[in-house]
Amino acid sequence: MARFTVLIVAAVLAFLVAAPVPEVTAKKFLVGDKNFWNPNINYTAWAQGKHFYVGDWLYFVYYRDQHNILEVNKADYERCNADHPIKNYTRGAGRDIVPLFVTKQYYLLDGRGGCFKGMKLTVTVENPPPPPISAPAKEH
């Protein structure tokens, strides 16, 4: 009986090791690309065409003494009101991340100066798409 159990465990382990594991990789988005988090950039245009999935993250680079990153609700986002942030992602170095852990609409803005010259960004975070179905192996 013990020998049978060992064989079953070995077979299950062999199957788990041999089974293909879907590749899941989080993506880092440098907000504003080479222009970073600065005034006079159209962040709506920057986000257009990009897909943001759970597990991805936004990387903000900015002048730490001039800007910050706050998450606000939709109404405050539309009014550029930073008085009641949901979350402050600012850590003080001017190199901060916003992890996208939840499927939702994120409303982010520069709280210093209330969206100073367009410094606001909204992204919709979705569940990742299912992995592609692999073609069956051909037998020779």
ABEGO torsion letter per residue (X at the ends): XAAAAAAAAAAAAAAAAABBBBBBBBBBBBBGEAAEBBBGBBAAAAABGBBBBBGBBBBBBBBAAABBBBBBBAAAAAAGBAABBABBABAGAGBBBBBBABBBBBBBBBABGGGBGGBBBBBBBBBBBBBBBBBBBBBX
